């Protein structure tokens, strides 16, 4: 049985030719020719049964035989925001695995203790596309440019989403810092316990989880996040690397989606 070949083609139903990079893979690696069957993914919820109609050294033309709308594998919007690691290979590994597991949006945070202040989103996009095809996802994960931590909180604003921040501090220290900025009424409502993320997630709700850099978030950043409505959570007793923590968070979100 011949293996099914998947290609990412945005607006596939409005085109008749594979994008350059996909065409090169089809022609030089897979050596496809006229008459070969392929499957196109538009990243917006559709697969397309298609057939190669013509090729040359640089171009691969197709015709669509059937449109295959896909049902979502999960309903809520799942968003992971992570500070990239100094070693870029580790965050690229995380992106690949997160897309394979399933996540709607990935953001990158520039935090006070970040060891990496920039990231090539064009390279991340290629990893996302490859993982999407590998895992047969019909929707492409959205990748956002790196944002300053406070700018990210501001942009998220009052969006209808459950907000969580993973950090390693004793929550009593964070609460004491928050208490200095609260009214007496707010102080009475302060929470001094960190829940496990697995216990805090609400089945079917939109969710965003923040994971800090290798040196963790600063106390000030955690305070700002909690005062912006983020619930402090733990991923368990083990101290995890940044990319491991982010992947655990994605997996837990998917389990409760």
C-alpha positions in Angstrom: 0.0 0.0 0.0 1.4 3.3 -1.1 2.0 5.9 1.7 -0.3 8.9 1.8 1.7 12.1 1.1 0.5 15.3 2.9 1.3 18.8 1.9 0.5 22.2 3.5 -1.2 24.5 0.9 -2.9 27.6 2.4 -6.1 28.3 0.4 -5.6 25.0 -1.4 -9.0 25.2 -3.1 -8.1 28.6 -4.7 -4.8 27.4 -6.1 -3.5 24.6 -8.4 0.2 24.5 -7.6 2.1 23.5 -4.5 4.1 26.2 -2.7 7.8 26.3 -3.6 9.1 24.5 -0.6 6.4 21.8 -0.7 6.9 21.4 -4.5 10.7 20.8 -4.0 9.9 18.1 -1.4 7.4 16.5 -3.8 9.7 16.6 -6.7 13.2 16.0 -5.4 12.5 13.9 -2.3 9.4 12.0 -3.1 9.8 12.1 -6.9 6.1 12.5 -7.6 4.9 12.7 -11.1 1.6 13.2 -12.9 -1.1 10.8 -11.8 0.2 10.5 -8.2 -2.4 11.0 -5.4 -1.7 13.5 -2.6 -3.5 15.0 0.3 -3.5 18.8 0.9 -3.9 20.5 4.3 -5.0 24.1 4.3 -4.4 24.7 8.0 -8.0 26.0 8.4 -9.9 22.7 9.0 -9.9 21.0 5.6 -8.1 18.1 3.9 -8.3 17.7 0.1 -7.8 14.6 -1.9 -5.9 15.7 -4.9 -3.9 14.4 -7.9 -0.7 15.6 -9.4 -1.5 16.9 -12.9 1.9 18.1 -14.2 5.4 18.7 -13.0 8.7 20.2 -14.1 12.0 20.9 -12.3 10.5 23.5 -10.0 6.7 23.3 -10.2 4.1 20.7 -9.1 0.5 21.3 -10.3 -2.5 19.5 -8.8 -6.3 19.2 -9.2 -8.6 18.6 -6.3 -10.8 15.6 -6.4 -12.6 15.9 -3.1 -12.9 18.3 -0.2 -12.8 16.7 3.3 -13.9 19.0 6.1 -12.5 17.9 9.4 -14.1 17.9 12.8 -12.1 19.6 15.6 -10.3 17.2 17.9 -10.9 19.6 20.8 -13.3 22.6 21.3 -11.6 25.2 23.6 -8.7 27.4 22.5 -5.4 26.2 24.0 -2.6 28.7 24.3 0.9 28.2 25.7 3.2 31.1 26.4 6.8 30.3 27.1 10.1 32.1 27.5 12.5 30.5 24.9 15.6 28.6 26.2 19.1 29.8 25.6 19.7 26.6 23.6 17.3 27.1 20.7 17.3 23.4 19.9 15.4 22.7 23.1 12.6 25.2 22.3 12.3 24.0 18.7 11.9 20.4 20.1 9.1 21.7 22.4 7.3 23.4 19.5 7.4 20.2 17.4 6.0 18.0 20.2 3.5 20.6 21.3 2.0 20.7 17.8 1.9 17.0 17.6 0.0 16.7 20.9 -2.2 19.6 19.9 -2.2 23.3 20.8 -3.9 26.3 19.1 -1.5 29.1 19.8 2.2 29.5 20.9 3.6 32.7 22.2 7.1 33.6 23.2 7.9 35.7 26.3 10.8 38.1 26.9 11.1 38.0 30.7 13.4 39.7 33.2 15.5 36.5 33.6 15.3 35.4 29.9 18.6 34.2 28.4 17.3 34.5 24.9 15.8 37.8 23.8 14.9 37.0 20.2 13.6 34.1 18.2 13.2 33.4 14.5 9.5 32.8 14.0 10.0 32.0 10.4 12.0 28.9 11.4 9.4 28.1 14.1 6.7 28.3 11.4 8.5 25.6 9.4 8.7 23.3 12.4 5.0 23.9 13.0 4.1 23.0 9.5 6.2 19.8 9.5 4.7 18.7 12.8 1.2 19.5 11.6 1.7 17.3 8.6 3.3 14.6 10.6 0.5 14.4 13.1 -2.2 14.9 10.5 -3.7 18.1 12.0 -6.2 20.0 10.0 -5.6 23.3 11.8 -2.3 25.1 11.9 -1.0 26.3 15.2 -0.7 30.1 15.4 2.8 31.3 16.2 3.3 34.8 17.7 6.3 37.0 17.7 8.2 37.3 21.0 6.6 39.9 23.3 7.7 41.6 26.4 6.1 40.0 29.5 4.0 43.1 30.4 3.0 43.7 26.8 1.7 40.1 26.7 -0.4 40.5 29.8 -1.8 43.8 28.4 -2.6 42.2 25.1 -4.4 39.3 26.7 -6.4 41.8 28.8 -9.9 40.5 29.7 -10.1 37.8 27.1 -12.6 35.0 28.0 -9.9 32.5 28.9 -8.8 30.7 32.1 -5.3 32.0 32.9 -2.5 30.1 34.7 1.1 30.8 35.6 3.6 28.1 36.5 6.4 29.2 38.8 8.6 27.7 41.5 8.3 30.3 44.3 6.6 29.6 47.6 3.2 31.2 47.0 3.3 32.8 50.5 6.2 35.0 49.3 4.1 36.0 46.3 1.0 36.6 48.3 3.0 38.8 50.8 4.2 40.9 47.8 0.6 41.2 46.5 -0.8 42.1 49.9 1.3 45.2 50.0 -0.6 46.4 46.9 -4.1 45.4 47.9 -7.0 46.8 49.8 -8.1 45.1 53.1 -11.1 43.5 51.3 -8.7 42.0 48.6 -6.3 40.8 51.3 -9.1 38.7 52.9 -9.6 37.0 49.5 -6.0 36.2 48.9 -5.1 32.6 48.2 -1.9 31.2 49.7 -1.9 27.8 47.9 -0.8 26.7 44.5 -3.0 24.1 42.9 -1.7 21.5 40.5 -2.4 22.5 37.0 -4.2 19.2 36.4 -6.6 20.0 39.3 -7.1 23.7 38.3 -8.0 23.2 34.6 -11.7 23.2 33.8 -12.9 20.8 31.2 -13.9 22.5 28.0 -12.7 26.0 28.9 -10.3 28.2 26.9 -6.9 28.2 28.6 -3.6 30.0 28.5 -0.6 28.8 30.5 2.6 30.8 31.2 5.9 29.1 31.6 9.0 31.1 32.5 12.7 31.1 31.5 15.4 28.8 32.9 15.8 31.2 35.9 12.0 31.3 36.4 9.9 34.4 36.3 10.9 37.3 38.6 8.8 37.8 41.7 7.6 41.1 40.2 6.4 39.3 37.1 4.5 36.7 39.0 2.8 39.4 41.1 1.8 41.3 38.0 0.4 38.1 36.4 -1.6 37.1 39.5 -2.9 40.7 39.9 -4.0 40.4 36.2 -6.1 37.3 37.0 -3.6 34.5 36.5 -3.9 31.6 38.9 -0.6 30.3 40.3 -0.2 26.6 39.6 2.3 23.8 40.0 3.3 21.0 37.6 4.3 18.7 40.5 7.1 18.0 42.8 9.9 17.7 40.2 11.8 20.8 39.1 11.4 20.7 35.3 13.3 22.3 32.5 11.5 25.1 30.7 10.7 23.1 27.6 9.6 20.1 29.6 7.3 22.2 31.8 5.8 23.8 28.7 5.2 20.4 27.1 3.6 19.0 30.3 1.3 22.0 30.4 0.2 21.4 26.7 -0.4 17.8 27.4 -2.6 18.6 30.5 -4.6 21.2 28.5 -5.3 18.7 25.8 -6.4 16.1 28.4 -9.0 18.6 29.7 -10.0 20.1 26.3 
